Amino acid sequence: MTGLRIVFMGTPQFACPTLKTLIDRGENVVAVVTQPDRPKGRGQQTLPPPVKELAVAHGIPVLQPVKVRHPEAIEEIRALKPDLIVVVAFGQILPKALLDIPGKGCINVHASLLPRYRGAAPLNWCIINGETESGVTTMLMDVGLDTGDMLLKAVTPIDPDEDTSSLHDCLSVLGAELLAQTIDLAAKDMLEPEKQDDALTCYAPMMKKEDGLIDWTREAAAIKNQVRGMTPWPGAFSYLDDKLLKVYRVQSAQGAGRPGEVLAASRDGIEVACGTGSIVIYELQLEGKKRLPAAEFLAGCKLEPGTLIGKKGLPVG
């Protein structure tokens, strides 16, 4: 426990391990700031963000401004007199007036090894780009997008078959541990901020559904990385006879054929030719159907070698 007055700002499940760590350490979390409750799921039921649920369960006051840059929101946070603001996947840009409030600054837990992968979707893009390691960085926030001075880093390898979901879980825990180390040093004024080298950065923009469309002319390794990086959201997909075909778990292979051509289809998987090599699909989902292992999928949808998978309007066979 540092004795600092802390305001925590975060929204999704990724931020929860860090908030839980602060609570377990007995830190003085005077308030949690999170996004407003929003409709979710097929029923569009209005649900609270995961961070709000955790805060309420532990009796921590919750603020949910529509825009944190609004003067009334800034003044509400100022009135809390925080020594430190901790930010983890909050989802809004913080204005300078807010960044200037806490005496020890605003510390962000970012899910990449800065200065690489600044932006909203670092986990997705590091997998899509075939990186073999990732990690988390704590940094002092400034008005730029993930451009503040770096504080501490923690590195973890990326397994060749890991997807965004499993990397998310790993980095959320790693980030919580790194934040604990960071605030211990902040309380003692022992942090040594390091400027980022802008020449080493790359941008990780927010994912869009269309990013998941598979281009079968690409090499197999790139398509495998795309599927991994798009799982669980927004999902990698193609088309089979004009029906949306979601692709989940795959492995690269050495088959050859026309890009998008089914080379083999058995209970062991569905092999599809790429621009170079091939992809074996182990789990997939046809529009209107459930997500299934290849063997169960083929029981209800016969796929012959020579069938073409690809864009809408592509002839079958």
Residue frames relative to the residue before (quaternion, step in Angstrom):
aa qw qx qy qz dx dy dz
M 1.0000 0.0000 0.0000 0.0000 0.00 0.00 0.00
T 0.2809 -0.7999 0.5130 0.1345 3.56 -0.80 1.05
G 0.4272 -0.7041 0.4661 0.3232 3.59 1.15 -0.52
L 0.4902 0.6623 -0.4317 0.3670 3.58 1.28 0.04
R 0.4058 -0.6459 0.5815 0.2829 3.54 -1.22 0.60
I 0.0531 -0.8407 0.5374 -0.0403 3.56 -0.43 1.25
V 0.1506 -0.7182 0.6706 0.1084 3.53 -1.11 0.84
F 0.1914 -0.7871 0.5802 0.0855 3.58 -0.79 1.06
M 0.0779 -0.7892 0.6090 0.0125 3.56 -0.89 1.00
G 0.3488 0.7110 -0.5438 0.2778 3.57 -0.60 1.17
T 0.2692 -0.7995 0.5223 0.1246 3.56 -1.20 0.40
P 0.8165 0.3011 -0.1811 0.4582 3.67 0.45 -1.09
Q 0.7569 -0.3705 0.2900 0.4536 3.54 -1.36 -0.06
F 0.5739 0.6138 -0.3769 0.3896 3.59 1.06 -0.71
A 0.6997 0.4833 -0.2674 0.4532 3.60 1.04 -0.78
C 0.5432 0.6846 -0.3843 0.2976 3.60 1.16 -0.51
P 0.6466 0.5136 -0.3582 0.4357 3.68 0.83 -0.73
T 0.6409 0.5138 -0.3362 0.4607 3.60 1.04 -0.68
L 0.6513 0.4897 -0.3207 0.4829 3.60 0.92 -0.83
K 0.6491 0.5163 -0.3217 0.4567 3.59 0.94 -0.88
T 0.6248 0.5336 -0.3394 0.4580 3.61 1.03 -0.72
L 0.6410 0.5110 -0.3232 0.4728 3.59 0.97 -0.83
I 0.6522 0.5096 -0.3107 0.4673 3.57 0.97 -0.85
D 0.6829 0.4988 -0.2861 0.4506 3.59 0.86 -0.98
R 0.6608 0.4972 -0.3019 0.4743 3.59 1.13 -0.61
G 0.4697 -0.6844 0.4361 0.3477 3.57 1.25 -0.23
E 0.3114 0.7642 -0.5115 0.2398 3.57 1.17 0.48
N 0.4907 -0.6646 0.4911 0.2763 3.54 -1.19 0.64
V 0.0111 0.7981 -0.5991 0.0628 3.58 0.22 1.31
V 0.2177 -0.8387 0.4896 0.0972 3.56 -0.12 1.32
A 0.7909 -0.0815 0.0453 0.6048 3.60 1.22 -0.41
V 0.2558 -0.7089 0.6318 0.1815 3.51 -1.36 0.40
V 0.1526 -0.7605 0.6266 0.0751 3.55 -0.97 0.92
T 0.0984 0.8038 -0.5749 0.1173 3.58 -0.69 1.08
Q 0.6542 -0.5141 0.3755 0.4083 3.55 -1.28 0.19
P 0.6167 -0.5499 0.4022 0.3944 3.61 -1.18 0.44
D 0.5989 -0.5211 0.4576 0.4005 3.57 -1.27 0.41
R 0.0456 -0.8169 0.5748 -0.0107 3.58 -0.97 0.87
P 0.5830 -0.5700 0.4387 0.3778 3.60 -1.21 0.48
K 0.0041 0.8020 -0.5963 0.0339 3.58 -0.99 0.87
G 0.7940 0.3449 -0.2385 0.4402 3.52 -1.31 0.41
R 0.7378 -0.4267 0.2945 0.4322 3.52 -1.36 0.09
G 0.7054 0.4617 -0.2647 0.4682 3.58 1.04 -0.73
Q 0.3100 -0.7843 0.4782 0.2454 3.56 1.37 -0.18
Q 0.2292 0.7731 -0.5461 0.2270 3.55 0.98 0.92
T 0.4382 -0.6938 0.5047 0.2683 3.59 -0.91 0.91
L 0.0017 -0.8216 0.5652 -0.0739 3.55 -0.61 1.22
P 0.4877 -0.6525 0.4861 0.3164 3.60 -1.11 0.59
P 0.5585 -0.5718 0.4606 0.3859 3.61 -1.16 0.43
P 0.6422 -0.5434 0.3704 0.3938 3.62 -1.11 0.55
V 0.6361 0.5347 -0.3362 0.4432 3.61 0.99 -0.78
K 0.6302 0.5236 -0.3386 0.4626 3.60 1.01 -0.75
E 0.6392 0.5356 -0.3274 0.4443 3.58 0.91 -0.88
L 0.6684 0.4951 -0.2971 0.4689 3.58 0.95 -0.89
A 0.6573 0.5166 -0.3106 0.4523 3.58 0.94 -0.89
V 0.6620 0.5071 -0.3044 0.4604 3.58 0.89 -0.93
A 0.6402 0.5430 -0.3207 0.4387 3.58 0.99 -0.83
H 0.7529 0.3390 -0.1939 0.5297 3.59 1.19 -0.52
G 0.5685 -0.6649 0.3582 0.3263 3.56 1.22 0.47
I 0.4415 0.6831 -0.4674 0.3464 3.59 1.14 0.56
P 0.4952 -0.6591 0.4701 0.3153 3.64 -0.83 0.90
V 0.1831 -0.7950 0.5750 0.0626 3.57 -1.02 0.88
L 0.1311 -0.7529 0.6421 0.0600 3.55 -1.01 0.95
Q 0.0487 -0.8117 0.5820 -0.0024 3.60 -0.94 0.90
P 0.0064 0.8259 -0.5632 0.0262 3.62 0.47 1.14
V 0.5216 -0.6174 0.4824 0.3377 3.57 -1.08 0.73
K 0.7758 0.0272 -0.0014 0.6303 3.56 1.03 -0.85
V 0.3605 -0.7669 0.4890 0.2070 3.57 -0.53 1.15
R 0.6217 0.5497 -0.3515 0.4332 3.59 1.20 -0.30
H 0.4727 0.6599 -0.4572 0.3634 3.59 1.22 -0.10
P 0.5951 -0.6172 0.3752 0.3524 3.63 -0.90 0.87
E 0.6593 0.5127 -0.3307 0.4394 3.60 0.93 -0.80
A 0.6326 0.5180 -0.3317 0.4706 3.61 1.08 -0.67
I 0.6451 0.5218 -0.3142 0.4613 3.57 0.98 -0.86
E 0.6826 0.4854 -0.2928 0.4612 3.56 0.92 -0.88
E 0.6108 0.5469 -0.3497 0.4535 3.59 1.09 -0.66
I 0.6702 0.4691 -0.2903 0.4965 3.57 1.05 -0.77
R 0.6168 0.5499 -0.3448 0.4453 3.59 1.01 -0.75
A 0.6415 0.5498 -0.3164 0.4313 3.57 1.04 -0.84
L 0.6123 0.5595 -0.3451 0.4391 3.60 1.21 -0.41
K 0.2555 -0.8184 0.4744 0.1997 3.58 1.35 -0.28
P 0.1234 0.8239 -0.5440 0.1005 3.60 0.75 1.00
D 0.3962 -0.6663 0.5730 0.2661 3.54 -1.20 0.61
L 0.7967 0.0798 0.0252 0.5985 3.54 1.16 -0.76
I 0.1459 -0.7401 0.6462 0.1160 3.55 -1.15 0.70
V 0.1634 -0.7701 0.6127 0.0701 3.57 -0.85 1.04
V 0.0856 -0.8140 0.5746 -0.0055 3.57 -0.76 1.10
V 0.0802 0.7777 -0.6176 0.0851 3.58 -0.82 1.07
A 0.8330 -0.1808 0.0996 0.5132 3.59 -0.49 1.21
F 0.1319 0.8272 -0.5338 0.1160 3.58 0.81 0.97
G 0.4005 -0.7605 0.4351 0.2682 3.59 0.96 -0.81
Q 0.7262 0.2872 -0.2411 0.5762 3.59 1.28 0.20
I 0.5011 -0.6207 0.5094 0.3228 3.55 -1.22 0.56
L 0.3212 -0.7544 0.5440 0.1782 3.58 -0.88 0.96
P 0.3844 -0.7303 0.5146 0.2328 3.62 -0.80 0.97
K 0.6696 -0.5129 0.3580 0.4004 3.57 -1.25 0.44
A 0.6124 0.5673 -0.3539 0.4218 3.60 1.01 -0.76
L 0.6781 0.4565 -0.2857 0.5002 3.59 1.10 -0.64
L 0.6357 0.5437 -0.3250 0.4413 3.58 0.99 -0.83
D 0.6895 0.5043 -0.2739 0.4419 3.57 1.10 -0.71
I 0.5042 0.6954 -0.4139 0.3015 3.63 1.21 -0.25
P 0.7817 0.3487 -0.2298 0.4632 3.67 0.53 -1.02
G 0.5462 -0.6535 0.4250 0.3067 3.55 -0.96 0.89
K 0.7480 0.3557 -0.2048 0.5215 3.59 1.07 -0.69
G 0.6203 -0.6117 0.3173 0.3748 3.55 1.25 0.43
C 0.4879 -0.6059 0.5350 0.3298 3.50 -1.42 -0.17
I 0.1315 -0.8023 0.5808 0.0414 3.58 -0.63 1.15
N 0.1732 -0.7935 0.5813 0.0499 3.54 -0.80 1.12
V 0.2436 -0.7126 0.6354 0.1709 3.55 -1.15 0.73
H 0.0560 -0.8272 0.5587 -0.0227 3.58 -0.38 1.26
A 0.4078 -0.7617 0.4646 0.1938 3.57 -0.87 1.03
S 0.6582 0.4059 -0.3906 0.4994 3.55 0.61 1.19
L 0.5027 -0.5998 0.5134 0.3522 3.53 -1.34 0.13
L 0.2370 -0.8010 0.5379 0.1138 3.54 0.10 1.33
P 0.5319 -0.0904 -0.8351 -0.1072 1.51 -2.28 1.08
R 0.4843 0.6588 -0.4566 0.3507 3.63 1.19 0.14
Y 0.8570 0.1692 -0.1453 0.4646 3.53 -1.27 0.65
R 0.1225 0.7389 -0.6330 0.1956 3.51 0.53 1.26
G 0.6157 0.5746 -0.3964 0.3656 3.57 -1.09 0.58
A 0.7562 -0.4740 0.2765 0.3565 3.52 -1.42 0.03
A 0.8165 0.2400 -0.0996 0.5156 3.62 1.06 -0.60
P 0.0506 0.8470 -0.5280 0.0356 3.63 0.71 0.99
L 0.6241 0.5499 -0.3577 0.4244 3.62 0.99 -0.73
N 0.6665 0.5128 -0.3037 0.4479 3.57 0.88 -0.95
W 0.7477 0.4514 -0.2458 0.4205 3.54 0.70 -1.10
C 0.6183 0.5280 -0.3764 0.4441 3.61 1.02 -0.55
I 0.6519 0.4797 -0.3188 0.4933 3.61 1.09 -0.63
I 0.6328 0.5303 -0.3318 0.4563 3.60 0.93 -0.86
N 0.7249 0.4341 -0.2382 0.4788 3.58 1.00 -0.81
G 0.5372 -0.6884 0.3726 0.3142 3.57 1.28 0.19
E 0.2768 0.7702 -0.5294 0.2233 3.59 1.12 0.54
T 0.3442 -0.7523 0.5288 0.1896 3.58 -1.10 0.70
E 0.7769 0.1481 -0.1396 0.5958 3.58 1.27 -0.01
S 0.0754 -0.7639 0.6390 0.0506 3.50 -1.28 0.48
G 0.0178 -0.8121 0.5830 0.0201 3.55 -1.18 -0.41
V 0.4341 -0.6605 0.5361 0.2965 3.52 -1.30 -0.34
T 0.1622 -0.7609 0.6230 0.0805 3.52 -1.26 0.60
T 0.2054 -0.7148 0.6444 0.1778 3.56 -1.04 0.72
M 0.0160 0.8113 -0.5825 0.0474 3.56 -0.98 0.84
L 0.4849 -0.6055 0.5433 0.3209 3.51 -1.34 0.40
M 0.3602 -0.7748 0.4763 0.2075 3.58 -0.56 1.10
D 0.0632 -0.7413 0.6645 0.0696 3.52 -1.26 0.64
V 0.7305 -0.4492 0.2801 0.4313 3.59 -1.25 -0.09
G 0.5782 0.5875 -0.3845 0.4155 3.62 1.21 -0.18
L 0.5709 -0.5749 0.4583 0.3655 3.55 -1.36 0.08
D 0.8252 -0.1973 0.0652 0.5252 3.56 -0.21 1.37
T 0.4488 0.7106 -0.4268 0.3340 3.58 1.10 0.74
G 0.4604 0.7244 -0.4281 0.2828 3.61 1.25 -0.08
D 0.6745 -0.4940 0.3632 0.4113 3.55 -1.31 0.27
M 0.4290 -0.7069 0.5101 0.2368 3.56 -0.96 0.95
L 0.2612 -0.7653 0.5727 0.1346 3.57 -1.14 0.72
L 0.7901 -0.1408 0.1343 0.5813 3.61 0.38 -1.24
K 0.1704 -0.7697 0.6059 0.1065 3.57 -1.28 0.47
A 0.0715 -0.7475 0.6568 0.0693 3.52 -1.32 0.51
V 0.2253 -0.8075 0.5407 0.0697 3.58 -0.79 1.08
T 0.0051 0.7761 -0.6305 -0.0082 3.57 -1.16 0.66
P 0.4720 -0.6622 0.4877 0.3176 3.63 -1.01 0.69
I 0.3147 -0.7041 0.5981 0.2177 3.55 -1.27 0.46
D 0.3822 -0.7229 0.5306 0.2232 3.58 -0.67 1.11
P 0.5832 -0.6184 0.3925 0.3512 3.63 -0.97 0.77
D 0.7416 0.3643 -0.2226 0.5174 3.61 1.16 -0.45
E 0.4368 0.7082 -0.4560 0.3158 3.59 1.25 0.12
D 0.2067 -0.7622 0.5977 0.1378 3.55 -1.11 0.71
T 0.7417 -0.4193 0.2787 0.4431 3.56 -1.31 0.09
S 0.6189 0.5724 -0.3467 0.4114 3.57 1.03 -0.76
S 0.7167 0.4319 -0.2637 0.4798 3.60 0.80 -0.95
L 0.6301 0.5148 -0.3407 0.4711 3.60 1.06 -0.68
H 0.5844 0.5787 -0.3481 0.4499 3.58 1.09 -0.75
D 0.6934 0.4801 -0.2838 0.4563 3.57 0.81 -1.01
C 0.6420 0.5284 -0.3154 0.4572 3.57 1.02 -0.83
L 0.7317 0.4435 -0.2521 0.4521 3.58 0.77 -1.03
S 0.5905 0.5650 -0.3849 0.4288 3.62 1.10 -0.52
V 0.6666 0.4723 -0.2898 0.4987 3.58 1.06 -0.76
L 0.6431 0.5244 -0.3154 0.4604 3.57 0.98 -0.87
G 0.6499 0.5285 -0.3087 0.4505 3.56 1.03 -0.81
A 0.6254 0.5380 -0.3303 0.4587 3.56 1.05 -0.77
E 0.6594 0.5035 -0.2997 0.4710 3.57 0.97 -0.89
L 0.6753 0.4969 -0.2976 0.4566 3.59 0.96 -0.87
L 0.6260 0.5356 -0.3390 0.4542 3.58 1.04 -0.72
A 0.6175 0.5454 -0.3437 0.4508 3.58 1.02 -0.78
Q 0.6528 0.4963 -0.3081 0.4822 3.58 0.96 -0.85
T 0.6634 0.5346 -0.3026 0.4271 3.56 0.97 -0.91
I 0.7122 0.4384 -0.2910 0.4646 3.61 0.82 -0.87
D 0.5527 0.5769 -0.4022 0.4471 3.61 1.16 -0.42
L 0.6839 0.4616 -0.2735 0.4943 3.57 0.99 -0.87
A 0.6235 0.5466 -0.3420 0.4422 3.59 1.03 -0.76
A 0.6429 0.5397 -0.3185 0.4405 3.57 0.99 -0.84
K 0.7280 0.3933 -0.2146 0.5190 3.57 1.18 -0.67
D 0.4036 -0.7224 0.4565 0.3269 3.60 1.34 0.06
M 0.4487 0.7036 -0.4324 0.3417 3.56 1.02 0.85
L 0.4387 0.6908 -0.4704 0.3302 3.60 1.20 0.20
E 0.1735 -0.7735 0.6035 0.0855 3.56 -1.13 0.74
P 0.2173 -0.8187 0.5186 0.1165 3.61 0.12 1.26
E 0.1533 -0.7825 0.6009 0.0562 3.56 -1.09 0.84
K 0.4545 -0.6923 0.4931 0.2663 3.57 -0.82 1.02
Q 0.4161 -0.6839 0.5367 0.2667 3.56 -1.12 0.66
D 0.3638 -0.6895 0.5814 0.2328 3.55 -1.17 0.69
D 0.3501 -0.7781 0.4855 0.1904 3.57 -0.29 1.28
A 0.5986 0.5871 -0.3601 0.4090 3.60 1.14 -0.55
L 0.6982 0.4726 -0.2654 0.4676 3.60 1.20 -0.45
T 0.5614 0.6537 -0.3762 0.3405 3.57 1.23 -0.14
C 0.0428 -0.7352 0.6692 0.0989 3.51 -1.38 0.25
Y 0.4515 -0.7220 0.4729 0.2262 3.55 -1.11 0.73
A 0.1699 -0.7742 0.6058 0.0698 3.55 -1.00 0.91
P 0.1297 -0.8443 0.5144 0.0757 3.63 0.24 1.21
M 0.6616 -0.4866 0.3915 0.4151 3.54 -1.28 0.35
M 0.4870 -0.6766 0.4741 0.2833 3.55 -1.01 0.86
K 0.1552 -0.7499 0.6355 0.0984 3.54 -1.21 0.68
K 0.6391 -0.5504 0.3634 0.3957 3.59 -1.10 0.60
E 0.6658 0.5286 -0.3114 0.4246 3.57 0.97 -0.83
D 0.5281 0.6228 -0.4121 0.4042 3.60 1.24 -0.30
G 0.6484 0.5584 -0.3119 0.4128 3.58 1.20 -0.47
L 0.4953 0.6690 -0.4366 0.3414 3.63 1.21 -0.24
I 0.3288 -0.7686 0.5229 0.1666 3.57 -0.67 1.15
D 0.1943 -0.7341 0.6419 0.1065 3.54 -0.98 0.96
W 0.2841 -0.8190 0.4768 0.1460 3.57 -0.17 1.30
T 0.5607 0.5921 -0.4039 0.4146 3.63 1.23 -0.09
R 0.5556 0.5961 -0.3973 0.4221 3.59 1.25 -0.19
E 0.6068 -0.5610 0.4032 0.3931 3.57 -1.23 0.32
A 0.6743 -0.5464 0.3260 0.3748 3.54 -1.18 0.66
A 0.6485 0.5346 -0.3321 0.4283 3.59 0.89 -0.88
A 0.6556 0.5119 -0.3098 0.4607 3.59 0.99 -0.84
I 0.6557 0.4984 -0.3143 0.4722 3.60 1.01 -0.79
K 0.6154 0.5323 -0.3462 0.4670 3.58 1.01 -0.75
N 0.6681 0.4941 -0.3040 0.4659 3.60 0.91 -0.89
Q 0.6167 0.5414 -0.3421 0.4578 3.58 1.08 -0.72
V 0.6554 0.5038 -0.3127 0.4679 3.59 0.91 -0.91
R 0.6563 0.5088 -0.3094 0.4634 3.60 0.92 -0.90
G 0.7163 0.4734 -0.2531 0.4458 3.56 0.89 -0.97
M 0.6900 0.4669 -0.2690 0.4833 3.56 1.22 -0.46
T 0.6242 0.5386 -0.3352 0.4560 3.60 1.28 -0.12
P 0.5554 -0.2023 -0.8046 0.0568 1.66 -1.61 1.90
W 0.7922 0.1958 -0.1110 0.5672 3.63 1.16 -0.40
P 0.5594 -0.1540 -0.8143 -0.0173 1.59 -2.06 1.46
G 0.5727 -0.6097 0.3737 0.4008 3.60 1.26 -0.05
A 0.3426 -0.7106 0.5768 0.2121 3.56 -1.03 0.87
F 0.0294 0.8272 -0.5579 0.0603 3.58 -0.95 0.81
S 0.0982 -0.7391 0.6615 0.0810 3.49 -1.41 0.32
Y 0.4271 -0.6826 0.5119 0.2994 3.59 -1.19 -0.42
L 0.1025 -0.7557 0.6446 0.0527 3.52 -1.15 0.77
D 0.8216 -0.1372 0.0451 0.5514 3.56 -0.46 1.23
D 0.7076 -0.4923 0.2217 0.4559 3.55 0.95 1.10
K 0.5918 0.5274 -0.3914 0.4674 3.60 1.21 0.24
L 0.5332 -0.6349 0.4577 0.3212 3.55 -1.03 0.85
L 0.0713 -0.7919 0.6064 0.0061 3.56 -0.88 0.99
K 0.1859 -0.7928 0.5746 0.0827 3.58 -0.43 1.24
V 0.1831 -0.7867 0.5863 0.0620 3.55 -0.96 0.95
Y 0.1582 -0.8340 0.5266 0.0459 3.57 -0.70 1.08
R 0.8421 0.0450 0.0108 0.5373 3.61 0.11 -1.23
V 0.0489 0.8187 -0.5632 0.1004 3.58 -0.67 1.14
Q 0.1398 -0.7422 0.6422 0.1312 3.52 -1.40 0.13
S 0.4422 -0.6864 0.5019 0.2852 3.59 -1.03 0.68
A 0.0717 -0.7839 0.6166 0.0133 3.57 -1.20 0.65
Q 0.5656 -0.6448 0.4278 0.2851 3.55 -1.33 0.00
G 0.3478 0.7652 -0.4840 0.2434 3.61 1.20 0.30
A 0.2000 -0.7782 0.5852 0.1090 3.56 -1.28 0.36
G 0.3025 0.7241 -0.5789 0.2214 3.53 -1.12 0.75
R 0.7092 -0.3819 0.3243 0.4960 3.56 -1.25 -0.28
P 0.5554 -0.6107 0.4304 0.3651 3.61 -0.92 0.78
G 0.7965 0.2451 -0.2150 0.5092 3.57 -0.76 1.10
E 0.5420 0.6321 -0.3978 0.3853 3.59 1.27 -0.06
V 0.4072 -0.6824 0.5519 0.2530 3.56 -0.96 0.90
L 0.2207 -0.8001 0.5492 0.0976 3.58 -0.62 1.14
A 0.7813 -0.0720 0.0765 0.6153 3.57 1.10 -0.73
A 0.0443 -0.7882 0.6138 0.0110 3.56 -1.14 0.65
S 0.2307 0.7585 -0.5719 0.2105 3.56 -0.41 1.23
R 0.7168 -0.4253 0.3151 0.4540 3.56 -1.30 0.03
D 0.6285 0.5434 -0.3354 0.4441 3.62 1.22 -0.36
G 0.7465 -0.3429 0.2190 0.5265 3.59 1.22 -0.20
I 0.3934 -0.6833 0.5636 0.2465 3.55 -1.34 0.27
E 0.1768 -0.8106 0.5534 0.0738 3.58 -0.47 1.20
V 0.0603 -0.8005 0.5956 -0.0270 3.54 -0.80 1.14
A 0.4445 -0.7085 0.4877 0.2502 3.57 -0.87 0.99
C 0.1974 -0.7546 0.6172 0.1030 3.54 -1.16 0.75
G 0.7257 -0.3797 0.2991 0.4895 3.59 -1.23 -0.15
T 0.7521 0.0051 -0.0048 0.6591 3.52 1.17 -0.76
G 0.8133 0.1373 -0.1350 0.5491 3.58 -0.70 1.07
S 0.3701 -0.7128 0.5508 0.2272 3.54 -1.27 -0.36
I 0.3289 -0.7101 0.5904 0.1975 3.52 -1.40 0.25
V 0.1998 -0.7400 0.6278 0.1351 3.56 -1.01 0.84
I 0.2202 -0.7905 0.5642 0.0908 3.56 -0.67 1.17
Y 0.1907 -0.8087 0.5517 0.0735 3.57 -0.76 1.10
E 0.7826 0.1061 -0.0663 0.6098 3.59 1.19 -0.53
L 0.1273 0.7908 -0.5861 0.1225 3.57 -0.93 0.90
Q 0.2003 -0.7791 0.5886 0.0802 3.54 -1.31 0.31
L 0.2402 -0.7651 0.5842 0.1249 3.55 -0.71 1.09
E 0.6623 -0.5348 0.3622 0.3797 3.54 -1.11 0.78
G 0.8243 0.2032 -0.1794 0.4970 3.56 -0.82 1.04
K 0.6860 0.4444 -0.2676 0.5103 3.57 1.32 -0.07
K 0.6038 -0.5545 0.4305 0.3776 3.56 -1.35 0.06
R 0.5536 -0.5480 0.4998 0.3787 3.54 -1.33 0.30
L 0.0096 0.8387 -0.5382 0.0822 3.57 -0.67 1.13
P 0.5237 -0.5534 0.5213 0.3845 3.57 -1.27 0.33
A 0.6828 -0.5165 0.3219 0.4043 3.58 -1.15 0.60
A 0.6513 0.5375 -0.3308 0.4212 3.61 0.87 -0.91
E 0.6957 0.4526 -0.2751 0.4852 3.61 0.91 -0.88
F 0.5997 0.5623 -0.3519 0.4476 3.57 1.07 -0.71
L 0.7035 0.4768 -0.2646 0.4558 3.57 0.88 -0.99
A 0.5651 0.5973 -0.3846 0.4194 3.57 1.19 -0.42
G 0.7754 0.3085 -0.1653 0.5256 3.56 1.16 -0.60
C 0.7653 0.2245 -0.1336 0.5883 3.57 1.28 -0.17
K 0.2211 -0.8120 0.5288 0.1103 3.56 -0.17 1.27
L 0.0644 -0.7891 0.6109 0.0066 3.57 -0.83 1.02
E 0.1897 -0.7916 0.5734 0.0929 3.57 -0.66 1.09
P 0.5647 -0.5494 0.4758 0.3910 3.61 -1.13 0.53
G 0.7102 0.3996 -0.3242 0.4804 3.55 -0.93 0.96
T 0.5195 0.6192 -0.4155 0.4173 3.58 1.26 -0.34
L 0.2817 -0.7612 0.5625 0.1573 3.57 -1.01 0.82
I 0.1589 -0.7419 0.6471 0.0747 3.51 -1.03 0.96
G 0.3398 0.7570 -0.5085 0.2301 3.60 -0.82 0.85
K 0.8195 -0.2208 0.1773 0.4983 3.51 -1.08 -0.78
K 0.6534 -0.4845 0.3989 0.4233 3.53 -1.30 0.28
G 0.7851 0.3161 -0.2357 0.4776 3.55 -1.01 0.81
L 0.4882 0.6525 -0.4419 0.3750 3.56 1.30 -0.03
P 0.4548 -0.6956 0.4692 0.2985 3.63 -0.78 0.91
V 0.3838 -0.7126 0.5426 0.2249 3.56 -1.09 0.78
G 0.8050 0.2472 -0.2016 0.5002 3.57 -0.92 0.96
